[in-house]
Amino acid sequence: MKMLNIKDIQNLESKEVTTLYRSHISKDLTNIFKVLGYNNFQPTSAYGLKLFEADNYLLDFSSGLGVLNLGHNHKVVKNAQQYCIDENIPNVYKLGVNRYQAGLAHNLSQVTPAQFTSTTLATSGAEAIEAAIKLTSKYFKKERQIYLRASNSYHGKTTGALSLTDAENFGDSFHTFLPNENIINYKYNDSQDLEKIVTQIGHNIAAIIIEPIQGQTHEVMSKEFALKINELAKKFKFLILCDEIKSGMWRSGTFLAHTKVGLNPDLITISKSLGGGLKAISAMLTTEEIFTRAYRKKSEANLHTSTFSGMGHSCVIASQVIAFMAEPEFTTKLKDAISYAKVRLQNLKNQFPNKIISIDGDGLLLGLSLDLNYFSQIYSRDTKIILHREINILLMASILNELRKKKIYTCFSGTRPNLLYFMPPLIVNNEEIDQFIEAVQSVLDDSTLARLIRFTFDQIK
Ligand SMILES: Cc1ncc(COP(=O)(O)O)c(C=O)c1O
């Protein structure tokens, strides 16, 4: 038996890491990372936007899909962690009033709309969604069965959260917790479609679930749609579950994105950057009235708990993160970064009007919608090339690989494979934004695109 210690792991050769990863984690993922050119980049340190491997670095414009709003290893997070260690703060204290949980819940109440005084802590985004589903079914004593979920929605991969996830048919090969017949899809931002559905089945609807900015497509909820949801929920007395797991934590420029469009949710879920990129922590918030109507009896107080929810160090770090990000100094800088990014991205679009269709999203949850059909014409104006999803994905993968060579690390999703994510940590500075823009400029050059498309077609031949 040979055990690896931290130093051994830090010093493994790139090839050895790949062999271990391929053998013990996933052969298929190893191959996918190879297409992206990420098989040989195995960072051993990270700070701010930078991921370092020896002298080489990449600028992270994916933010770990929302976990790194403060960037990698932010000093506020490290100091909080160090404080916990130096002071021997109890990480686990289950059967008693826990001061760290209380402190975090207080901080959350300071930044959420006033009525959200009840907090349930959990460890992952999906678990916060589970807590919301369970609370909803208790609230209606299981009498209302129907849940409305949006086209292209993503709420996590536990069986309950999967039932509410439409994106990429992730749930299709599994038994999901909520039966299919109780799930109705509505079209995101389509008030007429929603009204039609709700008026048909109104009083059997338990809840509607919605992301204020869709994590997979970066579509932003319109004010009109938010008001329609409010109106229908009030009339038919169902709950509004607002999933802020990706859009929250100031990603949109403000703590919770739904407050920008006037949605009136009953339940809110938060996670990802709540743990400062260091801890796995999530929260489900609701009003005192809804919580006590759902969980009436003392004996029901522990119907939703889990071993690792509300760990002391996680709560301390989350409390510090919220306190830091709520400061005007942070939010003012963030607003400047958003303005600068929007101007630079708009200029980029003006420079490539045929290649960039639109800039989608809000705050720093943005993306460039690329016209992949137009790209294929650059490669061959005579032969009609039919693009389909797999080709789109491969083409985007080769674009990511090219960006990587320019030191930019970002991503896209299979739900909308022509959307190149622009999702940097919120601490991004103007030079880093410039570096992203320059990298994309060089990739969108005709000769580079023609080479990437040729490469893509060679792969599928
Ligand atoms: C909007 C949204 N909801 C829920 C989840 C699930 O969170 P987790 O992966 O922590 O379970 C995610 C994760 O990406 C998300 O983006």
The ligand as a MOL file (V3000), in Angstrom:
LIG
                    3D

  0  0  0     0  0            999 V3000
M  V30 BEGIN CTAB
M  V30 COUNTS 16 16 0 0 0
M  V30 BEGIN ATOM
M  V30 1 C -29.8070 27.6230 -10.6260 0
M  V30 2 C -29.2520 26.3910 -9.9850 0
M  V30 3 N -30.0090 25.7120 -9.1220 0
M  V30 4 C -29.5510 24.6060 -8.5010 0
M  V30 5 C -28.2840 24.1200 -8.7550 0
M  V30 6 C -27.7940 22.8730 -8.0630 0
M  V30 7 O -26.7670 23.1690 -7.1830 0
M  V30 8 P -25.7380 22.0110 -6.7410 0
M  V30 9 O -24.9500 21.6370 -7.9570 0
M  V30 10 O -24.9130 22.6390 -5.6620 0
M  V30 11 O -26.5550 20.8780 -6.2340 0
M  V30 12 C -27.4670 24.7980 -9.6590 0
M  V30 13 C -26.1260 24.2900 -9.9710 0
M  V30 14 O -25.4980 24.6140 -10.9450 0
M  V30 15 C -27.9580 25.9670 -10.2920 0
M  V30 16 O -27.2180 26.6530 -11.1660 0
M  V30 END ATOM
M  V30 BEGIN BOND
M  V30 1 1 1 2
M  V30 2 1 2 3
M  V30 3 2 2 15
M  V30 4 2 3 4
M  V30 5 1 4 5
M  V30 6 1 5 6
M  V30 7 2 5 12
M  V30 8 1 6 7
M  V30 9 1 7 8
M  V30 10 2 8 9
M  V30 11 1 8 10
M  V30 12 1 8 11
M  V30 13 1 12 13
M  V30 14 1 12 15
M  V30 15 2 13 14
M  V30 16 1 15 16
M  V30 END BOND
M  V30 END CTAB
M  END
